[in-house]
């Protein structure tokens, strides 16, 4: 057993690995079933990242709204504080981008064929 660099991600891996644990690049002979499983895992990882991105943006939006509501003597002072306004705008834009990314992953061309038959 030797330590080699992956040809795609250049991270150090064992020479006995059939698939790079970092980037999922097939390094040896793998079956079609295992290739499909890896494709589904990569797709699920992308869906997981897009979902977390939209949750982070939603959290930013909520923090911005709470900051605006709790600033000053009364609630909802005008004009809103600059940091609260920035958090709200970033939250709205980030949430829309995250949900668009999720929609693209679920119906777009990058979705694995054998996952298309399932309903989410």
NORTA-V757597 format. One record per helix or strand of 2 or more residues. SS is the DSSP state (H for helix, E for strand). FROM is the first residue (numbers start at 1). LEN is the number of residues. Records with the same first field share a line. If there is no record, write none. Layout:
SS: FROM-LEN / FROM-LEN
This chain:
E: 3-3 / 12-3
H: 32-39 / 82-26 / 113-4
